[in-house]
Amino acid sequence: MWKYALAFVMVLAFGVLLFPRSEDPLKFETLSAAAEMQSKKNIMQQDLQVTGELCRSQCNLELDRMLHLKEKESAEAKLTGMQQLQAEHPHMEKLIWTQHSQPLESGLHSGSLGESVQTQAQAELQKAKTNTEQGKSYQSAPFEANGSTYFVLGVPSEVTDEALLGVVKQSILQQVENHQLNNLRIVTYPSDNRYKIESVDSRTLQDVKVDHPEQNEGTSHYHVNQVVVRFNTQPSEAELSQIETDIQASKPYRKLGYTYIFESKQMEAKQLMNYFQKWNIAYVEPHFLYMTNSTVTQNPAGNPQPAASDYTLLTPNDSLYQRYQWNLPAIDTELGWAVSKGSKDVPVAIVDTGVDLNHPDLKDQLISGYNVVNSEMSPMDDVGHGTHVAGVIGAIVNNRLGVAGMSWYNPIIPVKVLDQSGAGSTYAVAQGIIWATDHGAKVINMSLGNYADANFLHDAIRYAYDHDVVLIAASGNDNTEQPGYPAAYPEVFAVAATDANRNKASFSNYGNYIDVAAPGVNIASTYPHNQYAALSGTSMASPHVTALAALIRSVNPALTNKEVMQLMRDTASDAGPAGKDKYYGYGIIDVVAAVKSAVNKKGALATEKTTPTERSAQSQTGVISGLDYWTSWAQRLLERMQSP
């Protein structure tokens, strides 16, 4: 049986932050499979370490905030405050408000622990009380109980003889580990019996048996009994009914734009592709799967470019920023904010796993989105990936909470196209792109991918591009030169990942299609359930570039999508081999250089005579006139599949 198979992994790419500086990115091309796998595991351990620190820092700050808020209030108000804090942070399983003069048991208690957890936590709670009575904060070493990791912390009051103690369950560590095992391809494709899938080498279409994660490189996944078809002439209802009878359809066909998805009870994809050759089609292909690869006023668009002396560093007060967010200063984001902090008129769509709609560091930045997976539900994130991407772009800045996003004002449109396993079909991804375009997105981030060149997805990409959307995508994390899609489509801006030393991240994909590079190692950002996590991958690099595109479009709305992309290339800071290269593209993005260049740049939209409607009509005409190409492509594909 032949196979196609998803091997892109969107959360990709990382050159370990602690690795010694490498001057030669070529060394990554010669890494053995075992060395690559070990490097991935090392990076995952770094992500877990930083995530653990983020959890501890955030919990300590929250206890300190609650202590200062309620320390002079009644016992009832204190208890209410603790209960509210636990509702916002359910991983704080036990809180105790205690006074120096009373035993630990006599304090105000909120929440409960299982017997084994309580037994192991008791000694640490007593140490926390002793330390806080001496005016010192306390954090215990992690300990294991009931298969989970816990720690104890204590925060003393500076004005009373009180303290607030807590027992915290670090469930986020297991969540991040599971996330990165899949997204860094440390395990094989996680089908978990939810999709009937097969695998084939995307370059040769020869059978591939994927038994080990190292074998994911260059493979792509698809639905065994489904195909995607685009007809040259739209079929009648009678013809569609005949097709469904011929193929013994297991469910009614689906249609998106000009394209149909058919599913058979008996015929597999290769048989279905043979069957459709007798119809007047532009193409027929497998149905592929994709995975997860303030007080300061903004400058209104059109303001004169500030003088050189006006460009000053603006360091936000977000509690986790200075210690953990190395990535924003590394690309001169703070200087860039002096020029543009974004605009509410430039929405950014995140086509991903959804976003945590209730996260306090995101919710005021979100606008209505869409759930392609289940249209009756909100685009709530049930994986974590989309929430993390969203935080890189737009976590609320200068709110003394958590992390800072690159944009202060650009609204985020969450579009859920990947399900709870982090996978989604070509149909879902294409539908999400089209929906975001039709609902006002000016920039779209796609931290997902596959190695198969799918016409169906490319049609959706062209639709968005023809409607002047800037499309940004992650390149992949297999340290391969093989192009991944959608990043490698010419209408899409492809992003590689770098580490804190400006080196290519060790597993970042590379190739001539790469446009720029951006930070992608140990990136601290928002995570579901009011948490923060560090993840690595080109999935994390891509939203840095997406946010930059949004800042550029905010400061100069007259620029077309093509001009925005070229401006980001022109202003990138060269890295690696001199000039454009396959590892960094045109270089590492430079926020201040890009937004400064955008301020006075005259855009094509300011002078062109055609209307957006006319441009769209012209673009659609161009797509239709290219049907001969797709017919030829489909024929070549069929011939390759039939050859021995």
N, C-alpha and C positions, 0 to 999 in steps of 0.2 A: 504494500500500500504506500502510495506517495504521500508526501507531507509538506506542510508549510509552516512556519511556526514562530511564534512570537519570541523573540529573544531580546528584544530591546529591553531595557529595563530603565525605566526612566530615572530613578534616583541613582545616578551613576557617578562615577568618576571621582576619584579623589586621590590626590597625592598627599600622603600622610603629613599632617602639620608638623610632626616632629622629625620627619625625614631630614637628613642633611641636604643642603642646597645642591641641586643638580644643574649643571650648566648645559647638559646635553639631553634634550628630550628624546633623542634617538634610542636611548637606553631602554625606554619603555617598550619599544617595538620588539625587543629581543627577550623579554621576560618569559620564562616558562609558565605553563598553565599552573603549576604548583606555586610558583612565586607570586603570580597574580592573585591566586586564591588566598594565600597567606597575607598579602598586602590588604586585600579586601577585609579580611578578618581583623587585622590590626586597626584599620580605619574604623570599623564598626565598634571596636573596643574604645577607641577615642571618642566616638560619638556618644557611647554609653557613659563614659567618664564625665564628659562635659554636661550631658543631660542630667546626670546625678547632681552635679554642682549647681546647675540651674535650678533644679528642684529644691535643693537645700537653701540657696540664696533667696529664692522667691518665698519659701515658707517662713524663713527668718524675718524677711521684710514685712510679710503679712501679719505675723504675730506682733512685731514691733508696732505696726500701724494700729492694730486693734487695741493693744495695751495703752498707747497714748490717747486713743480715742475715748476709751471707757474707764481709764484708771480713777477718775474722780466721780464716777457715777455710781448708782446703786448696784447691789448684787444682782437684782433682777435685770437691770440694763446690761451688766457684764455678761450674764448668762445668755441673754438674747443676742448680744454681739457675737459670742462664741458660736452659737447655733447658726447664725447667719454666715459666719466665716466658714463653717463646715459645709453649709449648703453650697457655697461658692467653690470650695476646695474639698470635695469628698474624700480625697486621699489623706486629709488630716483626721484620722479616725478617732483620736482622743485629745481633748484639750482640758487643761486644769489651770484655773486661776487661783494662785496661792499667796499667802502672806507669810512673812518670816516667822511669825510667832506661832503658827499653827502647823500641825502635822500635815503631811501630804494628803492623807485621806479626808481631811476636813475642808479642803479647798472646794471651789466651785468646779464641778465636773460636767463635761458635755461630751457625749459619745460613749461608745463602749468598745472593748477589745475581747477577742476570744481568750479562753483561759491560757493557752500556751503563749500567745503574744503578750498577755498581761504579765505572765510569769517572767518572761525574758526582758520585758520593758521596765519592770519594777525597779531593778537596781539602777538602770540608767536614769529613770525619773528622779530617783533620790539624789544621784550625782548632779542632775540638772538643778534641782532645788538648792543643793548646797552651794553650787557655783553662783546661782542668781542671788542668793543671800549675801554673797561677797561682792555683788555688783558686776559679775562677769556673765557674759552669754555662754551658752553651752550647746555643743552638737556632738552626739555620740557617733561612734563608728557604726557602720551598717550591721544589722544582724538579720539572720534568716529565721522565719517562723511561718509555719503552715505553707511552705513553698513560696513565700513572698519575702521581699526585702523591706526592712523597716529602719527608721532611725528616730532618735529622741532629740528634741531641742528645747532650750529654755532661754527666755529673754527677760532681763530685769527692767523694772521701771527706774527712771532717773529721778523721779520726784516723790515716789512713795516707797513703802517697804513691801511692794507686791511684785509678782512675776507671772508670766504666762508660759506654761509648759505644753508641749505637744508630742504626740506619737504619730509619725507620718508613714504611710504605706507607699513605697516607691513603685507602684504598679506601672508607671510610665517606662521604667527600664525594660520590662518584658515587652511592652508595646513597641518600643523603639527597636529592640532586638529583632522581634518578629518582622517588623517593617523592613529593616535593613537586610535581613536574610533574603527576603524576596527581591527587594529593589536593587540590591547590589549583586544579585544573582549568585549568592552563596549557596542557595539551594536550587534544584531544578524547577522548571515552570510549575507554579502552584495551581494546577487545574482543579484540585480537590473535588473531582467528579461533578463540577458545575457546568463545564463545557466539554463536549466531545470534540477533542482536538487532535490534530496530527502535526507532524513536523517535517520540513524539507529544507534543504540548503537553498537560501534565497538566490544564490548566484547560479547554481547548476540545476536546481529542481530535482536533485537526486535524493533518494531516501536517506533520512538521518534518524538514528536512534539516540535520543537524548537521555542518557542514564546518569550523567554527572553534570554539575553546573558549568564546568569549563566548556562543555559542548554547546552551550547556548549561543555562543558567538556565531553570527551569520545565519541563524535560523529564525523562522517566523511561524506564528501559529494561526490556525484558521478553523472555522467550523467545518466538520467533515461533510455534512449533508446540505451545505448551503453554498450558493453562488450569488454574486452581484452582477447584474446585467444592465447595460445601457443600450437601448434600441436606437437605430438611426431614424426610424419612424415609430411614433408611439403606437403600441398595439391597441386594438379595440378590446372591449370587455369580453367579446366572444373569443378572441384570440388568447387573452389572458386566462380565460376559463379552460380553453383547450390545453394550454401549457400546464396548468395545474393538474389536469387529468393525466396528461402524458407522463409527467414526472412523479405522479402519485404524491401530491403535495401534502405535507404533514400539518401545515398551517397556512392561512391566507398569506398571499404575497404582501410585502411592505414596499412603499414607494417614498422616495425622498428626491424632490426635484425631478430630474429625468431618469433616475436610476431605481431599479427594482431589486429586491432580495427575494429569492425563491428557496424553499426548503423541501426536500424530498424525504419520504419515508424509507425508500429503498436505494436510491441512487446516491453515490458519493460525488464529491466535487468534480473529480476528473470526468466521470460519466456525464454529469450535468453540463460541464463546459463543452463536451463533445456534442451533446444534444442541441445546445443553443446555436451551434454553427449553422444550422439550417434556417435560422431566423436572420432578419436584417439587423445586425447588431453593430454597435460601435466597439463594444468590448464585453467580455465575460471574464470574471476572475473569482478566486476564492474570497470568502468573507473573513478578512483578517481580524485578529485580536490585537489590542494595544494595552500597554501597562504603564504604570507609574514609573518612566525614565525621569494749641500753643498760644503764646502771647505775641508772637512775631507775625506780622501781617505779610501775606504773600505778595509778590510783585505781580500786578495785573499784566496779562499778556499785552504786548505792544509798548510797554514802558521802555524808555531809552536804556541802552546797556549801561550798567553801573560803571563808574570809574574804577580803575585798578585798586584804589585804596578802599573801595566799598566791599571788596571780596575778603571777608573775614571768616574765620572758623566759627561755626555754630555747633556747639556740643550739646545734644539734647539731655534732658534730665531723667530719661527713662532708666529705671533702677538697674537693669541688667546690661545697659548699653556699654559703658566704658570698659567693663571687665571682659565681656564676652563677644562683642560685635566688632571684631577686627576688620571685618569685610567692608564696612561702609567707609571708614577713613582710608582704606587701601585704594579705593577708586575715587578719592577726593569728593565724596558725597557732601561732606560738611561745607566745603567751599562752594559746591554747586548750589546748595540751598540759598546762598546769598543772591542767586540769579532766579531760580525757580524752585518753588516747593510744590508745584502741581496746580491743578485747576479742577474744580467740580464739573467743568464742561467736557472733560476728557475721561470717560469711563474706561476701565480696564477689565476685560473678561478673563477669568481663569478657568480654562477647560480642563477639568481634573476630577478629583474624587469628591468635590463639593468643598464647603468651608463650614467650620463651626460657627453658626449664626449667632451664638450667644457669648462668644469669647469677648471679655471686656476690653481687650486690646484691639478688637477688630469690628465689633458689631456696629459702631457708629460710622464706620467707613463703608459698610456694605449697602448695596441696593438690590432690588428684587432680581432674582436669578431664575434658574430653571433646572429641573431634575429630569434628564433624558432617560435615566434608568427606570424611574417610576414617576410619571408626570403628575400623579396625584399627591406626591410628597414634596416637601421643600428640599432644596439642594444641600441638606445637612451632611457634613463630612462624617463617614463612618470608618475611615481609614487613618486619617491624619496628614496625608501627603498634601492635599489641597490647602489645608489650614496652614501648614508650614510655608508653602509657596506664597499664600496670601500675606503672611506676616512680613516676608522679605519685601514685598511690594508696598504694603500699606498699613502695617501695624501703627496705631496712633502714636504720634510723636509728641514729646514734651508733656506727657500726662503722668509723669513720675511712676509709671507702671511698666514692668516687663521690658520689651524690646522696642526699637524704633524701626519703622519701615522707611523706604527710600522716598516715598511720596507722602506729603502731609495731607493732601486734599483730593487726589484722584479717586473717584468712587470705584469700588470693586464689584463686579458682577460675577457671582459664583455660578458656574455651569457644571453640573455633575454628569459626567459621561462614563466614569469608571465606577464599578460596583464595590461591594464590601471586601472583595479580594484584591482590589487594585487593578482589575482588568476590565476592558470594555471593547465592544466590537467596532469595526469600521463604521457601521451605520450610526452607532451612538456618537462617536467622535465627530463624524461629518455633520450629523444633525446639530450637535452642540455648537460647532463652528458657525453654521448657517444661522442658528437661532441668535447667537451672540451678535453676529453681523447685523441681522435684522432688528435687533433691539439696542442699537446705538453704540456698541463697543468700538473704540478707536484703536485699541491695541488688544491683541489676544495672546495669552501665554499658554504654551502647550508643553508641559513637562512630561511628555509621554512619547512612545515611539515603537517602532517595529522595523525590521530590515527589508520588508517587502514594499515594492513600489506599487501602491494600490491606486488605480485610476479613480475609483469611487471617492477616496479621500482627497485625491488631487483635484477633482472637480469642486469639492467644497472649499479647498484652499484657494483655488482660482476665483471662486465666487466672492470670498472675503477680500482677496487682494484687489479684484476689480471694483469693489466698493470702498477702496481706499483705507482698508484696515492694515495696520502693521502687525505682521505675524511673526512671533518669536518661538523658537523650539529648542529643546535640549538635544544634544547630539548623541548621547548614549555613554555607557560606562564599561564597555568591553575592551577598551584599549585597542580598538581595531580601526583600520582605515576604510573598512566597508561602509558605504553611506547608509545612514539610518533615516527613516522617514517618520514624520513630515519634515524633519530638519533639513534634509538634502533637496527638497523641492526648491526650484529657483525663486519662487515667490516668498519663501520663508527665510528668516534671518536665523542662522545656525550658531549655537553657542557651545563652546568648550569650557572646561572648568580649570581653575588654577588654585593653588594653595596660598598660604600667607607669605611665602617667599617668592611669589610671582612665577613659580614653576608650573608647568603643565601638571595637573592632577594625574596621578599615576595611572588611573583607569579611564581617563577621559578619551572618548573616541576622537579621531582626528581625520583630516583629509582636506582636499582642495575646496570642499563645500563650506568649510568652517568660515564664518564671518568675523567673529571676535571671541574673546575669552572673558570670563568673569569669575569672581570667587565662588568656590563650590566645595570647600572642605571645612567640616566642623562649623556649619552655619547655624547660629542660634536664632530661633524664630518661634512663633506661636504654635501651639499644639492643642488638640481638643481637650475639653473639660478644664478650661482655665489653666492650662499648663504651658510649659515652654520646653523645647527639645532642641538638641543639636543633631542635624543630619548632614550627610555629605552626598554629593552627586551633581551631575550636570543639570538635574532637576532643580537644584538649588542655585546654580549659576544662571540659568535662563531667566528667572524673575528679576534678577538685578538688571538685565538688559531691557526687560519689559518695562520696568519702572523708569529707566532712563528714557525710553521712547515716549512714555507718558509725560515725563517732565519736558521733553523737547516739544511735543505737540501742545503742551500747556502754554509754553512761553511763545510759541509761534504756530498758531493753528493753520496758517496758510501753507505749511509744508505738506506735500503729498507723502504717502507711505514710502514711495521709492526714495524721496529726498531725505526722509528721516533715517532710513536705513543707510543711505550713503554717508550722511553726516556722522553717524556713529562709527562707520568704518574710517572716515577721514580723520576723526579726532582721537581714535584709539591710540594708546601708548604702546609702541612697538616692544615686543618681547620675543625671546628665542632668536632664531635666525633672522638676519636683517631683512626688513620688508615683509610683505605678506608671505606666510608660510602655512603649512598644513596643520600645525599644532595650535597656534594662537590666532590664525586668520590674520586680520590686520592689526591685532594686538589686544591688549587688555583695555576694557572700556575706561574712559576718563570722563567723569560726570561734569566737572566744572568746565573742561574744554568743550564738551559737547553742547551744554546749555548756553555757554557764552557765544559759541559759534551760531547757535540757532536764533539768538535774539534779533540780529539785524539781517539775517539771511532772507532774501526775497524768495518766497515760495511760488511754485507754479500755480497754485490755486488762486493766488491774488490777481493773476492776469489772464488765465485761460478763459476762453469764451464758451466752452461747452459746459452744460449743466451736469450735476451728478447723475440725473436721469439719462441724459444723452451719453455720458461716459459709460454707464452701466449697459445701455443698449449696444454701444460699440463693442464692449468687452464680450457680451453674450454672443454677438455676431462672430467674433473671433473664435470663441470656443466651438460654436457650431461648425464653422468652416474647417476646423481641425479634425473632423470625425474620420476622415480618411486615414489620418495617422493612427488613431486608436484602433481602427479596424485592422490595420497592418500589424500593430503591436499585439493584438489578441491572436492573430494568426501565427505570429512568431512564437508566442508563448505556448500555443497548442502544439506546434511542431516540436518544440523543445521537450515538452512533457511526453510526447509520443515516441521520441527517439530512445533507443536502448541506453 
